[in-house]
Amino acid sequence: MTEQTTGSTVPRRQLGRYLRDLRNGQRLTVRAAAERLEWSEAKIWRIETGQVGLRSLDVEAMCRIYGAAPDLTEALMGLAKETKAKGWWHSYGDVIPEWLDVYIGLEEAAASISWYESELVPGLLQTDGYARAVISADNPGVGDEEIDRRVHVRIERQALVTRITAAPELNIVLNESIVRRPVGGAEVMVAQLRRLLDASEFPNVALRVMPFSAGLHPGLMSGPFELLRFPLNGDGKETEPPTVYVDGFTGALYLEKPKEIRRYDEAFGGIWSAALNERSSQDLLNRASKEIPL
């Protein structure tokens, strides 16, 4: 295999996580896997930590040893083709199927997420009713069973917010339009606003609202985005490079160049400063919930 360390690390990191999980699922040690594949242990480690690109044939060999299902094998082989890309746009339904959600892997691994949303409540804080309304509207013609599955996946993701071990630090700014827009009907929206109030009390969650009165602010130029940072290793260095995630109508953009990270980091700092503080944001959420006629 020709190892390459250029290009976007995002698909490499996610591919490494899937392959590591598959190996652990078979209760294979790195040494045992290396022996079966006739590779070095160092090579397995570099693959699982996303340090190298992979050929599809190598992924196929690993999946065969790890007992992966055919559809997962095919999906991971598609992901392998993206590991040498210099910039990465994940277009759903192309070589990588929608169910292989790369972002979820990054979200699970993140130590902190700085998140600005302008139109909808972030998925990590949505109620079942709100999530169902959004997912149904975004997937016209999709059957109830599939909608149920997607809602279930979204709600299950929320466990990371309150997990006991290394729950990520969430700094979230919501545009006031999110608070005022009655998604799913009055009862659903009241429940959603109360959910936001509850989440704002979590020790790892700082929630602010960007009021209409703020006028022009950096979020109007940047649009919605998430800046994910990852845990530090023993030397105090980041285990993975920070990543900016921008969700689009037909796909998702992942940015990781230092100058891109700096630009979004500065934007979030301006957004955070322009928004209401946490207590004032809670007051606005509380008032908004009481103003909705039931």
Buried (B, 14 or more C-beta within 10 A) or exposed (E): EEEEEEBBBBBBBBBBBBBBEBBEEEEBEBEBBBEBBEBEBEBBBBBBBBBBBBBBEBBBBBBEBBEBEEEBBBBBBBBBBBBBBEEBBBEBEEBBBEEBBBBBBBBEBBBBBBBBBBEBBBBBBBBBBBBBBBBBEEEEEEEEEEBEBBBEBBBEBBEBBEEEEEBBBBBBBBBBEBBEEBBBEEEBBBBBBBBBBEBBEBEBBBBBBBBEEBEEBBBEEBBBBBBBBBEEEEEEEEBBBBBBBBBEEEBBBBBBEEEBBEBBBEBBEBBBEBBBEBEEBBEBBBEBBEEBEE
